[in-house]
C-alpha cells in the first residue's frame, strides 16, 4: 500500500503573506516525498491564481503536471451578499475547471438551482458543474480530460461545418452543445504556437474563434491594437495569457473593456463581425504576430 504525506503551511496564505516561503517549502516537500499525486488545498480566503502561476512557473513546471482545478461551493455562501460580491470568492470560481456544489443535502433546492445558474454564467464556461454532500467527489475528476474545442463563447453563434485545413493549426466546427464528459480518441489537444480555429455563422453575421495553449504568451499592447482595429465589429470577447498576467478583453462595437482575470486553462477569443466573407486567414496571421517569441523583449 502507498502512504500519504501531509504538509501544513500555517500562518498565512500561500499567495500573499507566505509567498516568500511557499516555493522552498514546496520544493522540499516534493524532494522528500517524491509523490505520484500531489493535491494542494489553499486557504478558503486565498487567491489561487497566484498558486497556479507558481506551479506553472519555471521552478515547478518540469516536475508538476498540473491537472484539474476543483472548487467546492456552498450555495449558502452564494446567497450571502458579503460572499457573492467578494472578488476572491468570484475569482476562485472563475479559475476552477470543475465547480462542485456542496451541502446539497442541507440546502434548499431553489437555492441550489440559483447557485448553479449563477456558476453557469461564468465566461469562459466551467468544464463541469456537479453536486455533492460531505465534500465527496470521485477521484476520476482529478484526471478528467476535456475537449479543447469548447467554443463559441457566445450562445447565439451557430456551428458552421468546416473541414480540417492544411495549415499549421487545426480548424474544427464549433461544439455549442457538446458534453465535455463525452470524450473520444479524437479529442483535440492544444499545443503551443498551434491554435485551433473554430468558425461559426449566424443570421446576418460571421464569427470565428481561436483557442491557444496556456503557454502561448501575448503582447497585450499589440493585441489591443489589433482587436481595436477590426471594423464592423458586433462583439469581440476573449481571455489571453499576457506577459505580466492573464487578461479578459471584451469589445462591443467601439467600446473595449480590459481587465485582469483568474482564468488559466487556455487563451481564447471569438470575433463576431457584421460582414460576409471576412478574411479570417489574414486576421489569424495578425493574431499570431501578437505572440511573444523567445527573442522578443518581455512586454505587458
C-alpha positions as a printed Julia matrix, in Angstrom:
300×3 Matrix{Float64}:
   0.0    0.0     0.0
   1.1    3.56   -0.7
   1.48   6.08    2.09
   0.11   9.6     2.18
   2.34  12.52    3.17
   0.67  15.67    4.51
   2.31  19.06    4.94
   0.62  22.06    6.55
   1.81  25.58    5.87
   0.33  27.74    8.62
   0.38  31.4     9.45
  -0.93  32.87    6.24
  -1.97  32.17    2.69
   0.39  30.73    0.08
  -0.22  33.51   -2.42
   0.42  36.56   -0.23
   1.88  36.66    3.3
   3.72  33.35    2.87
   4.62  33.67   -0.81
   8.29  34.09    0.06
   8.32  30.74    1.91
   5.92  28.75   -0.27
   8.34  27.91   -3.1
  11.2   26.49   -0.99
   8.81  24.62    1.32
   7.02  23.09   -1.65
  10.33  22.12   -3.26
  11.49  20.48   -0.02
   8.21  18.59    0.31
   8.43  17.26   -3.27
  12.05  16.2    -2.88
  11.34  14.44    0.43
   8.15  12.61   -0.52
   8.53  12.16   -4.31
   4.74  11.88   -4.67
   2.89  10.24   -7.55
   0.0   12.56   -6.85
   0.18  15.99   -5.25
  -3.07  17.63   -4.1
  -2.91  21.23   -2.93
  -5.73  22.78   -0.92
  -5.21  26.53   -0.45
  -6.94  28.51    2.24
 -10.57  29.35    1.62
  -9.53  33.0     1.56
  -6.5   32.59   -0.68
  -6.15  33.77   -4.26
  -5.4   30.51   -6.1
  -4.41  32.11   -9.42
  -1.05  33.06   -7.92
  -0.57  29.48   -6.75
  -1.33  28.18  -10.25
   1.18  30.63  -11.71
   3.83  29.33   -9.29
   3.09  25.7   -10.2
   3.27  26.51  -13.91
   6.36  28.66  -13.46
   9.97  27.71  -14.24
  10.63  26.28  -10.76
   7.95  23.56  -10.89
   6.61  23.13  -14.44
   9.12  20.36  -15.17
   8.19  18.31  -12.1
   4.45  19.0   -11.71
   1.85  18.15  -14.35
  -0.96  20.44  -13.28
  -4.33  18.79  -13.79
  -7.86  19.93  -12.95
  -8.65  22.78  -10.58
 -11.69  21.99   -8.45
 -13.72  24.48   -6.4
 -16.32  23.46   -3.8
 -19.1   26.0    -3.28
 -21.67  26.13   -0.5
 -24.9   27.52   -2.04
 -25.49  29.29    1.28
 -22.4   31.42    0.62
 -23.75  32.29   -2.81
 -26.89  33.59   -1.09
 -24.82  35.84    1.21
 -24.12  39.25   -0.45
 -20.88  39.55    1.54
 -19.57  36.44   -0.23
 -21.22  36.81   -3.63
 -19.77  40.3    -4.07
 -16.35  39.24   -2.77
 -13.69  39.34   -5.5
 -11.74  36.38   -4.09
 -14.91  34.25   -3.92
 -15.68  35.03   -7.57
 -12.06  34.55   -8.65
 -11.91  31.09   -7.08
 -14.92  30.05   -9.18
 -13.57  31.8   -12.28
 -10.29  29.88  -12.02
 -11.86  26.44  -11.48
 -12.23  23.87  -14.25
 -14.78  21.96  -12.18
 -17.22  23.56   -9.72
 -18.93  21.32   -7.18
 -21.95  22.49   -5.21
 -21.6   21.02   -1.71
 -24.05  20.6     1.2
 -26.9   19.86   -1.21
 -28.49  17.57    1.39
 -28.94  20.58    3.68
 -29.69  23.41    1.25
 -32.98  24.45   -0.34
 -33.46  23.12   -3.88
 -34.34  26.56   -5.25
 -31.16  27.99   -3.73
 -29.08  25.2    -5.27
 -30.68  25.85   -8.67
 -30.0   29.6    -8.43
 -26.39  28.95   -7.43
 -25.9   26.56  -10.34
 -27.43  29.09  -12.75
 -25.01  31.74  -11.45
 -22.0   29.48  -11.94
 -23.18  28.59  -15.45
 -22.97  32.27  -16.42
 -19.21  32.47  -15.87
 -17.27  33.03  -19.06
 -15.42  31.03  -20.25
 -17.81  28.31  -19.06
 -16.91  25.68  -16.49
 -15.87  22.28  -17.77
 -18.21  20.57  -15.3
 -20.68  21.61  -12.59
 -21.58  18.84  -10.13
 -23.44  18.47   -6.84
 -22.45  16.53   -3.73
 -22.66  16.29    0.06
 -19.9   15.96    2.67
 -17.42  17.13    0.01
 -17.41  13.67   -1.58
 -16.1   13.61   -5.15
 -14.86  10.87   -7.43
 -11.1   10.55   -7.74
 -11.53  10.33  -11.53
 -12.24  14.07  -11.56
  -8.57  14.72  -10.8
  -7.56  13.36  -14.2
 -10.71  14.15  -16.16
  -9.82  15.22  -19.7
 -11.85  17.8   -21.56
 -12.12  18.56  -25.23
 -10.16  21.65  -26.28
 -12.81  22.83  -28.76
 -15.31  24.24  -26.26
 -16.3   27.3   -28.25
 -18.12  29.52  -29.0
 -18.15  31.96  -26.14
 -21.47  33.3   -27.42
 -24.68  31.3   -27.25
 -26.04  32.83  -30.46
 -23.15  31.7   -32.66
 -24.11  28.57  -34.56
 -21.99  25.72  -35.93
 -20.62  26.0   -39.44
 -19.34  22.71  -40.93
 -15.73  23.1   -41.96
 -13.06  20.62  -42.96
  -9.62  20.47  -41.44
  -7.13  22.71  -43.25
  -3.57  22.01  -44.4
  -2.12  24.83  -42.29
  -0.06  24.58  -39.11
  -3.2   24.53  -36.98
  -6.46  22.63  -36.83
  -9.82  24.08  -37.82
 -12.89  22.45  -36.3
 -16.63  23.14  -36.22
 -17.95  24.78  -33.08
 -19.43  22.49  -30.45
 -22.12  24.6   -28.86
 -23.91  21.82  -27.03
 -21.06  19.36  -26.63
 -20.88  17.35  -23.44
 -17.34  17.7   -22.01
 -17.69  14.36  -20.24
 -18.33  12.55  -23.54
 -14.75  12.07  -24.67
 -13.36  10.05  -27.55
  -9.97   9.17  -29.01
 -10.07  12.03  -31.49
 -10.49  14.82  -28.94
  -8.35  17.82  -29.76
  -5.32  18.75  -27.71
  -3.77  22.21  -27.63
  -0.09  22.7   -28.4
   1.99  25.88  -28.03
   2.07  28.09  -31.13
  -0.56  25.94  -32.85
  -4.01  27.48  -32.31
  -7.26  25.72  -33.04
  -9.67  27.71  -35.2
 -13.43  27.37  -34.68
 -15.57  29.08  -37.37
 -19.21  29.99  -36.74
 -22.01  31.58  -38.66
 -25.33  33.16  -37.71
 -28.07  35.08  -39.47
 -26.58  38.29  -40.83
 -23.07  37.91  -39.42
 -19.97  35.75  -39.4
 -17.93  34.67  -36.41
 -14.7   32.86  -35.79
 -12.93  31.74  -32.63
  -9.43  30.6   -31.69
  -8.04  28.54  -28.83
  -4.38  28.84  -27.78
  -2.28  26.76  -25.42
  -1.88  28.24  -21.93
   1.87  28.64  -22.52
   1.38  30.91  -25.53
   2.27  34.41  -24.35
   0.74  37.54  -25.88
   1.94  41.11  -26.07
  -1.02  42.97  -24.62
  -0.33  46.25  -26.44
  -0.13  44.57  -29.85
  -3.25  42.59  -29.03
  -5.3   45.63  -28.04
  -4.16  47.48  -31.16
  -5.24  44.56  -33.35
  -8.61  43.98  -31.69
  -9.32  47.71  -31.76
  -8.61  47.96  -35.48
 -11.23  45.44  -36.64
 -14.09  47.16  -38.47
 -17.82  46.4   -38.35
 -17.46  44.51  -35.09
 -20.51  43.3   -33.23
 -18.53  41.65  -30.44
 -15.0   40.54  -29.59
 -14.58  38.56  -26.42
 -11.6   36.64  -25.13
  -9.07  35.85  -22.44
  -5.32  35.98  -23.07
  -2.17  34.98  -21.25
  -0.05  38.11  -21.49
   3.49  38.75  -20.28
   2.55  40.05  -16.85
  -0.86  38.46  -16.22
  -3.98  36.95  -17.75
  -6.4   39.49  -19.25
 -10.06  39.48  -20.22
 -10.85  41.63  -23.26
 -14.4   42.49  -24.21
 -15.24  44.76  -27.14
 -18.81  45.64  -28.06
 -18.75  47.72  -31.26
 -16.41  50.63  -30.45
 -16.29  50.18  -26.67
 -13.5   47.98  -25.28
 -13.02  46.78  -21.71
  -9.83  45.12  -20.48
  -9.34  43.65  -17.01
  -7.26  41.01  -15.26
  -8.79  37.55  -14.95
  -8.04  34.42  -12.95
  -8.91  32.11  -15.86
  -5.88  29.91  -16.6
  -6.85  26.93  -18.8
  -6.16  28.44  -22.25
  -6.19  31.68  -24.23
  -9.26  32.1   -26.39
 -11.04  34.71  -28.47
 -14.11  34.9   -30.64
 -14.93  37.65  -33.1
 -18.47  38.34  -34.34
 -18.49  40.69  -37.31
 -21.21  42.36  -39.39
 -19.92  41.45  -42.85
 -19.71  38.48  -45.15
 -16.63  36.64  -46.4
 -14.31  38.2   -43.87
 -10.64  37.32  -44.32
 -10.11  35.22  -41.2
  -6.79  33.87  -42.51
  -5.27  37.35  -42.54
  -6.75  38.11  -39.13
  -5.23  34.94  -37.72
  -1.84  35.9   -39.15
  -2.09  39.24  -37.36
  -3.19  37.46  -34.19
  -0.13  35.21  -34.36
   2.07  38.31  -34.63
   0.79  39.3   -31.17
   2.53  36.27  -29.65
   5.78  36.99  -27.84
   8.62  34.98  -29.33
  11.66  33.87  -27.37
  13.78  36.62  -28.89
  11.17  39.32  -28.12
  11.59  41.6   -25.1
   9.05  40.81  -22.35
   6.12  43.18  -22.58
   2.81  43.71  -20.83
